[in-house]
Amino acid sequence: AQSVTQLGSHVSVSEGALVLLRCNYSSSVPPYLFWYVQYPNQGLQLLLKYTSAATLVKGINGFEAEFKKSETSFHLTKPSAHMSDAAEYFCAVSVENNDMRFGAGTRLTVKP
Amino acid sequence: EPEVTQTPSHQVTQMGQEVILRCVPISNHLYFYWYRQILGQKVEFLVSFYNNEISEKSEIFDDQFSVERPDGSNFTLKIRSTKLEDSAMYFCASRDREAGANVLTFGAGSRLTVL
C-alpha cells in the first residue's frame, strides 16, 4: 500500500526565508502526490498536485514541489516565507483508482 | 467554484449517543470519502464510497460506523454509541470519475465533541 512520511512535525522560518517541507513516499506503482494546507480551524485546501506530467509542479501562493523518483521525494518549497503561510501542511499520496493517504503533517511557523 | 458542504460545523454530544454527520458532495462527483483528524494528529482515512457501496474502509471504520447516500445529494456518516475517543474533526471529500485525477475536494469539516 502507498504511504508518505513527512520529516519534521514542526518547521520554523523567518519571514522572507526559504521554506522547505519534506515528504517521502512509498509506492509500488507510479503515484500521484499532493500537498494540502490547513489553516487554523479550517478544512484542507489543495496547494498542488503531481500527476506524472512535469516533475516540477507549481501551486498556489508561490509554492512549488519537485517529484524526484530516485529519491522517492516530493518536497514542498517556497523561496520567501510570508506570515500568512503559517499553517499545517500535509503531503498525500494516491495511486490510480485508490484512495488518498496523508502524512502526519508539518506545522509551519513564520517568525517576523 | 463548486464546494463540498458539511453540516453541522460543530456538534457536542454525550457519550453513548448516536451522531449523524452530513455532507453534500460536488454534484457531478461519483466518489465520496470520510476522513478523521483527532486534534493535533494526522488526517486518517475512514471510508470510501462509490456506486452506492463502500469501496474501501480502514481498521478505524468498525461496526460503530456506517455511511449512506440516502438521496441523490447527501452523503452521511453515522456513529452509533459515541465514545470519548470519537472526538475529532471529520472531513468529507469527493472526486469526479476522470481517470488519473484523484484530486479530492474537501469540506470544511464537522467538529465532533463527545462528553
Boltz contact constraints between the chains, C-beta under 6 A:
constraints:
  - contact:
      token1: [A, 32]
      token2: [B, 102]
      max_distance: 6.0
  - contact:
      token1: [A, 43]
      token2: [B, 106]
      max_distance: 6.0
  - contact:
      token1: [A, 43]
      token2: [B, 107]
      max_distance: 6.0
  - contact:
      token1: [A, 43]
      token2: [B, 108]
      max_distance: 6.0
  - contact:
      token1: [A, 43]
      token2: [B, 109]
      max_distance: 6.0
  - contact:
      token1: [A, 44]
      token2: [B, 106]
      max_distance: 6.0
  - contact:
      token1: [A, 49]
      token2: [B, 103]
      max_distance: 6.0
  - contact:
      token1: [A, 51]
      token2: [B, 100]
      max_distance: 6.0
  - contact:
      token1: [A, 94]
      token2: [B, 102]
      max_distance: 6.0
  - contact:
      token1: [A, 99]
      token2: [B, 45]
      max_distance: 6.0
  - contact:
      token1: [A, 99]
      token2: [B, 48]
      max_distance: 6.0
  - contact:
      token1: [A, 99]
      token2: [B, 56]
      max_distance: 6.0
  - contact:
      token1: [A, 100]
      token2: [B, 104]
      max_distance: 6.0
  - contact:
      token1: [A, 102]
      token2: [B, 42]
      max_distance: 6.0
  - contact:
      token1: [A, 102]
      token2: [B, 43]
      max_distance: 6.0
  - contact:
      token1: [A, 104]
      token2: [B, 42]
      max_distance: 6.0
  - contact:
      token1: [A, 105]
      token2: [B, 42]
      max_distance: 6.0
